[in-house]
């Protein structure tokens, strides 16, 4: 969730979180 706030797109980070 924190990543979503850091990245305006959120999609890129979301994919990364899923992989992690």
N, C-alpha and C positions, 0 to 999 in steps of 0.2 A: 504494500500500500504506500509506504514511504517513497518507493521508487516512482510510483505513479505521480506523486506530487512534485518530485524533482524533475521528471521529464514531462513536458507538455503533451507529447504524443502518447506516452504511456504504453503504446502498443509495443514498441521496441523493447522496453524494459519488461513488459508483461511476458513477452516470448522468452526473454532471458530467464526470468523467474521460473517459468514453467520448466525450462531445460534444467535449471539448477535443482 
